């Protein structure tokens, strides 16, 4: 069994063997959760530093930071659920044999590059934005690798699964945001 630090490095390096190891290790769900919570903290810190310098009143600042903190957690659980549903049904391949926790473990480690988003506060602003953009794209690519390994897919099938799952998650979140409140 590989150490947690080696798994983080392997996940960030997009190493397929690392994702296969994570998929097979049922106890790695806790490590995946730590990675996602680290991403939550990283993004929350960056948002707080960026927004507090603008001089926002306390309430909008707290709301922005709170949303930034929970975003990776929602994307991890919701995105993994949709990936599992889409991948295990519509795009299911002959070698696809998985369960939701396998998908959750691998996609959790795909958030490893998001730990770099804490550096999005580095001045000048273009450098911070560049770091943030690179980290976001890196997470997307890592997510595709995680999906490919968890569902035993080709890269093309993993990209399709990721794209459809992302669209479904976005539609659900958008629908919830515009739905009338029941009270």
Secondary structure, 3 states (H helix, E strand, C coil): CCCHHHHHHHHHCCCHHHHHHHHHCHHHHHHHHHHHHHHHHHHHHHHHHHHHCCCCCHHHHHHHHHHHHHHHHHHHHHHHHHHHHHHHHCCCCCCCCCCHHHHHHHHHHHHHHHHHHHHHHCCCHHHHHHHHHHHHHHHHHHHHHHHHHHHCCCHHHHHHHHHHHHHHHHHHHHHHHHCCCCC
